Amino acid sequence: MLLTLHKEFKTLLGPIGANGSTFLFVSLFSIILFNNFIGLFPYIFTSTSHLTLTLTLALPL
């Protein structure tokens, strides 16, 4: 799964992308995916719905 995501992000970034940028995007995608998956269980609130988490992820990128 990680290799497939790496290939997808590599084609999206093209030859301009830096050498470590695909690892950054794959890990960020995995964190958000896991966090939102945990929110499917009852009585668990996802932290990605909070503005603080989304701002701390969005502003540096």
Biopython code that builds the backbone (N, CA, C, O; Angstrom):
import numpy as np
from Bio.PDB.StructureBuilder import StructureBuilder

atoms = [
    (1, "MET", "N", (0.815, -1.185, 0.000)),
    (1, "MET", "CA", (0.000, 0.000, 0.000)),
    (1, "MET", "C", (0.867, 1.261, 0.000)),
    (1, "MET", "O", (0.578, 2.231, -0.701)),
    (2, "LEU", "N", (1.922, 1.226, 0.790)),
    (2, "LEU", "CA", (2.805, 2.393, 0.846)),
    (2, "LEU", "C", (3.541, 2.608, -0.466)),
    (2, "LEU", "O", (3.774, 3.748, -0.868)),
    (3, "LEU", "N", (3.908, 1.524, -1.134)),
    (3, "LEU", "CA", (4.588, 1.642, -2.421)),
    (3, "LEU", "C", (3.651, 2.228, -3.479)),
    (3, "LEU", "O", (4.075, 3.032, -4.309)),
    (4, "THR", "N", (2.389, 1.829, -3.449)),
    (4, "THR", "CA", (1.410, 2.371, -4.383)),
    (4, "THR", "C", (1.199, 3.862, -4.135)),
    (4, "THR", "O", (1.134, 4.643, -5.084)),
    (5, "LEU", "N", (1.091, 4.263, -2.871)),
    (5, "LEU", "CA", (0.951, 5.680, -2.548)),
    (5, "LEU", "C", (2.194, 6.467, -2.968)),
    (5, "LEU", "O", (2.094, 7.597, -3.445)),
    (6, "HIS", "N", (3.358, 5.858, -2.784)),
    (6, "HIS", "CA", (4.604, 6.519, -3.189)),
    (6, "HIS", "C", (4.622, 6.770, -4.693)),
    (6, "HIS", "O", (5.020, 7.845, -5.142)),
    (7, "LYS", "N", (4.194, 5.785, -5.467)),
    (7, "LYS", "CA", (4.155, 5.946, -6.925)),
    (7, "LYS", "C", (3.156, 7.020, -7.338)),
    (7, "LYS", "O", (3.423, 7.804, -8.248)),
    (8, "GLU", "N", (2.000, 7.056, -6.667)),
    (8, "GLU", "CA", (0.978, 8.048, -6.998)),
    (8, "GLU", "C", (1.460, 9.465, -6.715)),
    (8, "GLU", "O", (1.283, 10.363, -7.538)),
    (9, "PHE", "N", (2.066, 9.662, -5.556)),
    (9, "PHE", "CA", (2.556, 10.996, -5.216)),
    (9, "PHE", "C", (3.753, 11.387, -6.082)),
    (9, "PHE", "O", (3.958, 12.566, -6.371)),
    (10, "LYS", "N", (4.534, 10.399, -6.490)),
    (10, "LYS", "CA", (5.672, 10.696, -7.353)),
    (10, "LYS", "C", (5.210, 11.168, -8.726)),
    (10, "LYS", "O", (5.814, 12.068, -9.310)),
    (11, "THR", "N", (4.146, 10.567, -9.240)),
    (11, "THR", "CA", (3.624, 11.025, -10.526)),
    (11, "THR", "C", (2.943, 12.382, -10.389)),
    (11, "THR", "O", (2.974, 13.183, -11.324)),
    (12, "LEU", "N", (2.331, 12.651, -9.243)),
    (12, "LEU", "CA", (1.692, 13.952, -9.038)),
    (12, "LEU", "C", (2.719, 15.080, -8.932)),
    (12, "LEU", "O", (2.520, 16.165, -9.479)),
    (13, "LEU", "N", (3.810, 14.815, -8.229)),
    (13, "LEU", "CA", (4.816, 15.855, -8.031)),
    (13, "LEU", "C", (5.688, 16.058, -9.254)),
    (13, "LEU", "O", (6.170, 17.163, -9.503)),
    (14, "GLY", "N", (5.893, 14.994, -10.018)),
    (14, "GLY", "CA", (6.701, 15.090, -11.227)),
    (14, "GLY", "C", (8.180, 15.201, -10.913)),
    (14, "GLY", "O", (8.599, 14.926, -9.789)),
    (15, "PRO", "N", (8.975, 15.602, -11.894)),
    (15, "PRO", "CA", (10.427, 15.689, -11.675)),
    (15, "PRO", "C", (10.832, 16.882, -10.811)),
    (15, "PRO", "O", (11.979, 16.963, -10.371)),
    (16, "ILE", "N", (9.913, 17.799, -10.566)),
    (16, "ILE", "CA", (10.241, 18.989, -9.770)),
    (16, "ILE", "C", (10.300, 18.664, -8.278)),
    (16, "ILE", "O", (11.001, 19.346, -7.530)),
    (17, "GLY", "N", (9.577, 17.638, -7.835)),
    (17, "GLY", "CA", (9.494, 17.291, -6.418)),
    (17, "GLY", "C", (10.848, 16.947, -5.820)),
    (17, "GLY", "O", (11.686, 16.321, -6.468)),
    (18, "ALA", "N", (11.050, 17.364, -4.579)),
    (18, "ALA", "CA", (12.298, 17.077, -3.879)),
    (18, "ALA", "C", (12.371, 15.590, -3.532)),
    (18, "ALA", "O", (11.374, 14.875, -3.621)),
    (19, "ASN", "N", (13.549, 15.137, -3.139)),
    (19, "ASN", "CA", (13.764, 13.708, -2.907)),
    (19, "ASN", "C", (12.968, 13.151, -1.732)),
    (19, "ASN", "O", (12.590, 11.979, -1.763)),
    (20, "GLY", "N", (12.703, 13.935, -0.713)),
    (20, "GLY", "CA", (11.982, 13.422, 0.447)),
    (20, "GLY", "C", (10.542, 13.848, 0.518)),
    (20, "GLY", "O", (9.871, 13.568, 1.511)),
    (21, "SER", "N", (10.042, 14.513, -0.496)),
    (21, "SER", "CA", (8.692, 15.054, -0.418)),
    (21, "SER", "C", (7.621, 13.979, -0.505)),
    (21, "SER", "O", (6.554, 14.129, 0.090)),
    (22, "THR", "N", (7.879, 12.900, -1.232)),
    (22, "THR", "CA", (6.871, 11.848, -1.311)),
    (22, "THR", "C", (6.712, 11.147, 0.032)),
    (22, "THR", "O", (5.604, 10.745, 0.389)),
    (23, "PHE", "N", (7.796, 10.994, 0.779)),
    (23, "PHE", "CA", (7.693, 10.402, 2.113)),
    (23, "PHE", "C", (6.862, 11.287, 3.032)),
    (23, "PHE", "O", (6.086, 10.781, 3.843)),
    (24, "LEU", "N", (7.013, 12.583, 2.914)),
    (24, "LEU", "CA", (6.241, 13.525, 3.725)),
    (24, "LEU", "C", (4.757, 13.402, 3.426)),
    (24, "LEU", "O", (3.945, 13.338, 4.348)),
    (25, "PHE", "N", (4.392, 13.369, 2.157)),
    (25, "PHE", "CA", (2.989, 13.309, 1.788)),
    (25, "PHE", "C", (2.368, 11.946, 2.078)),
    (25, "PHE", "O", (1.197, 11.874, 2.450)),
    (26, "VAL", "N", (3.120, 10.879, 1.917)),
    (26, "VAL", "CA", (2.591, 9.545, 2.229)),
    (26, "VAL", "C", (2.366, 9.413, 3.731)),
    (26, "VAL", "O", (1.344, 8.870, 4.149)),
    (27, "SER", "N", (3.283, 9.892, 4.541)),
    (27, "SER", "CA", (3.101, 9.808, 5.991)),
    (27, "SER", "C", (1.964, 10.702, 6.461)),
    (27, "SER", "O", (1.210, 10.317, 7.355)),
    (28, "LEU", "N", (1.826, 11.879, 5.879)),
    (28, "LEU", "CA", (0.725, 12.770, 6.229)),
    (28, "LEU", "C", (-0.617, 12.158, 5.832)),
    (28, "LEU", "O", (-1.584, 12.233, 6.590)),
    (29, "PHE", "N", (-0.675, 11.558, 4.653)),
    (29, "PHE", "CA", (-1.883, 10.877, 4.204)),
    (29, "PHE", "C", (-2.234, 9.722, 5.131)),
    (29, "PHE", "O", (-3.406, 9.518, 5.448)),
    (30, "SER", "N", (-1.229, 8.963, 5.568)),
    (30, "SER", "CA", (-1.484, 7.823, 6.446)),
    (30, "SER", "C", (-1.990, 8.269, 7.810)),
    (30, "SER", "O", (-2.879, 7.636, 8.379)),
    (31, "ILE", "N", (-1.433, 9.350, 8.338)),
    (31, "ILE", "CA", (-1.873, 9.858, 9.643)),
    (31, "ILE", "C", (-3.322, 10.321, 9.575)),
    (31, "ILE", "O", (-4.117, 10.007, 10.460)),
    (32, "ILE", "N", (-3.668, 11.063, 8.535)),
    (32, "ILE", "CA", (-5.036, 11.557, 8.405)),
    (32, "ILE", "C", (-6.008, 10.402, 8.165)),
    (32, "ILE", "O", (-7.114, 10.397, 8.706)),
    (33, "LEU", "N", (-5.602, 9.432, 7.361)),
    (33, "LEU", "CA", (-6.450, 8.274, 7.100)),
    (33, "LEU", "C", (-6.713, 7.476, 8.372)),
    (33, "LEU", "O", (-7.854, 7.102, 8.641)),
    (34, "PHE", "N", (-5.678, 7.213, 9.153)),
    (34, "PHE", "CA", (-5.838, 6.456, 10.396)),
    (34, "PHE", "C", (-6.683, 7.229, 11.402)),
    (34, "PHE", "O", (-7.525, 6.652, 12.090)),
    (35, "ASN", "N", (-6.455, 8.529, 11.481)),
    (35, "ASN", "CA", (-7.203, 9.353, 12.430)),
    (35, "ASN", "C", (-8.682, 9.385, 12.075)),
    (35, "ASN", "O", (-9.528, 9.310, 12.966)),
    (36, "ASN", "N", (-9.006, 9.493, 10.806)),
    (36, "ASN", "CA", (-10.408, 9.504, 10.400)),
    (36, "ASN", "C", (-11.039, 8.123, 10.512)),
    (36, "ASN", "O", (-12.244, 8.014, 10.740)),
    (37, "PHE", "N", (-10.248, 7.071, 10.356)),
    (37, "PHE", "CA", (-10.782, 5.717, 10.527)),
    (37, "PHE", "C", (-11.163, 5.459, 11.981)),
    (37, "PHE", "O", (-12.169, 4.802, 12.247)),
    (38, "ILE", "N", (-10.380, 5.962, 12.914)),
    (38, "ILE", "CA", (-10.687, 5.798, 14.334)),
    (38, "ILE", "C", (-11.999, 6.495, 14.678)),
    (38, "ILE", "O", (-12.714, 6.055, 15.578)),
    (39, "GLY", "N", (-12.321, 7.576, 13.973)),
    (39, "GLY", "CA", (-13.558, 8.300, 14.230)),
    (39, "GLY", "C", (-14.807, 7.537, 13.828)),
    (39, "GLY", "O", (-15.909, 7.962, 14.174)),
    (40, "LEU", "N", (-14.680, 6.424, 13.110)),
    (40, "LEU", "CA", (-15.845, 5.629, 12.745)),
    (40, "LEU", "C", (-16.390, 4.827, 13.925)),
    (40, "LEU", "O", (-17.544, 4.399, 13.900)),
    (41, "PHE", "N", (-15.581, 4.620, 14.947)),
    (41, "PHE", "CA", (-16.043, 3.888, 16.125)),
    (41, "PHE", "C", (-16.917, 4.797, 16.983)),
    (41, "PHE", "O", (-16.688, 6.006, 17.034)),
    (42, "PRO", "N", (-17.907, 4.232, 17.652)),
    (42, "PRO", "CA", (-18.796, 5.084, 18.445)),
    (42, "PRO", "C", (-18.091, 5.703, 19.647)),
    (42, "PRO", "O", (-17.204, 5.097, 20.248)),
    (43, "TYR", "N", (-18.499, 6.909, 19.979)),
    (43, "TYR", "CA", (-18.026, 7.689, 21.125)),
    (43, "TYR", "C", (-16.565, 8.115, 21.004)),
    (43, "TYR", "O", (-15.949, 8.462, 22.013)),
    (44, "ILE", "N", (-15.998, 8.100, 19.809)),
    (44, "ILE", "CA", (-14.636, 8.587, 19.598)),
    (44, "ILE", "C", (-14.711, 9.754, 18.637)),
    (44, "ILE", "O", (-15.238, 9.623, 17.532)),
    (45, "PHE", "N", (-14.185, 10.897, 19.052)),
    (45, "PHE", "CA", (-14.248, 12.120, 18.258)),
    (45, "PHE", "C", (-12.915, 12.317, 17.556)),
    (45, "PHE", "O", (-11.865, 12.264, 18.196)),
    (46, "THR", "N", (-12.943, 12.544, 16.259)),
    (46, "THR", "CA", (-11.696, 12.692, 15.513)),
    (46, "THR", "C", (-11.079, 14.058, 15.763)),
    (46, "THR", "O", (-11.782, 15.061, 15.884)),
    (47, "SER", "N", (-9.782, 14.082, 15.837)),
    (47, "SER", "CA", (-9.096, 15.349, 16.065)),
    (47, "SER", "C", (-8.933, 16.147, 14.780)),
    (47, "SER", "O", (-8.579, 17.325, 14.832)),
    (48, "THR", "N", (-9.184, 15.531, 13.624)),
    (48, "THR", "CA", (-9.067, 16.280, 12.376)),
    (48, "THR", "C", (-10.232, 17.228, 12.168)),
    (48, "THR", "O", (-10.192, 18.063, 11.264)),
    (49, "SER", "N", (-11.270, 17.117, 12.987)),
    (49, "SER", "CA", (-12.373, 18.061, 12.879)),
    (49, "SER", "C", (-12.092, 19.334, 13.675)),
    (49, "SER", "O", (-12.835, 20.308, 13.558)),
    (50, "HIS", "N", (-11.042, 19.341, 14.474)),
    (50, "HIS", "CA", (-10.655, 20.541, 15.221)),
    (50, "HIS", "C", (-9.827, 21.462, 14.342)),
    (50, "HIS", "O", (-9.038, 21.010, 13.512)),
    (51, "LEU", "N", (-10.015, 22.734, 14.533)),
    (51, "LEU", "CA", (-9.292, 23.723, 13.745)),
    (51, "LEU", "C", (-7.809, 23.754, 14.105)),
    (51, "LEU", "O", (-6.979, 24.089, 13.260)),
    (52, "THR", "N", (-7.468, 23.412, 15.333)),
    (52, "THR", "CA", (-6.066, 23.475, 15.741)),
    (52, "THR", "C", (-5.214, 22.445, 14.999)),
    (52, "THR", "O", (-4.094, 22.751, 14.589)),
    (53, "LEU", "N", (-5.723, 21.252, 14.828)),
    (53, "LEU", "CA", (-4.947, 20.237, 14.109)),
    (53, "LEU", "C", (-4.845, 20.571, 12.628)),
    (53, "LEU", "O", (-3.778, 20.432, 12.029)),
    (54, "THR", "N", (-5.940, 21.008, 12.041)),
    (54, "THR", "CA", (-5.897, 21.311, 10.617)),
    (54, "THR", "C", (-5.019, 22.517, 10.327)),
    (54, "THR", "O", (-4.366, 22.568, 9.285)),
    (55, "LEU", "N", (-4.995, 23.487, 11.227)),
    (55, "LEU", "CA", (-4.110, 24.639, 11.021)),
    (55, "LEU", "C", (-2.648, 24.270, 11.214)),
    (55, "LEU", "O", (-1.786, 24.759, 10.483)),
    (56, "THR", "N", (-2.357, 23.413, 12.186)),
    (56, "THR", "CA", (-0.955, 23.019, 12.385)),
    (56, "THR", "C", (-0.452, 22.148, 11.239)),
    (56, "THR", "O", (0.752, 22.103, 10.988)),
    (57, "LEU", "N", (-1.343, 21.463, 10.544)),
    (57, "LEU", "CA", (-0.914, 20.703, 9.370)),
    (57, "LEU", "C", (-0.871, 21.572, 8.123)),
    (57, "LEU", "O", (-0.021, 21.363, 7.257)),
    (58, "ALA", "N", (-1.770, 22.539, 8.014)),
    (58, "ALA", "CA", (-1.881, 23.312, 6.778)),
    (58, "ALA", "C", (-0.872, 24.453, 6.701)),
    (58, "ALA", "O", (-0.318, 24.709, 5.632)),
    (59, "LEU", "N", (-0.629, 25.124, 7.786)),
    (59, "LEU", "CA", (0.233, 26.307, 7.718)),
    (59, "LEU", "C", (1.697, 25.989, 7.338)),
    (59, "LEU", "O", (2.264, 26.706, 6.514)),
    (60, "PRO", "N", (2.316, 24.965, 7.896)),
    (60, "PRO", "CA", (3.697, 24.686, 7.454)),
    (60, "PRO", "C", (3.798, 24.207, 6.007)),
    (60, "PRO", "O", (4.797, 24.450, 5.330)),
    (61, "LEU", "N", (2.753, 23.525, 5.544)),
    (61, "LEU", "CA", (2.808, 23.022, 4.183)),
    (61, "LEU", "C", (2.446, 24.092, 3.199)),
    (61, "LEU", "O", (2.439, 23.846, 1.993)),
]
sb = StructureBuilder()
sb.init_structure("model")
sb.init_model(0)
sb.init_chain("A")
sb.init_seg("    ")
for serial, (resi, resn, name, xyz) in enumerate(atoms, 1):
    if name == "N":
        sb.init_residue(resn, " ", resi, " ")
    sb.init_atom(name, np.array(xyz, "f"), 0.0, 1.0, " ", f" {name:<3s}", serial, name[0])
structure = sb.get_structure()
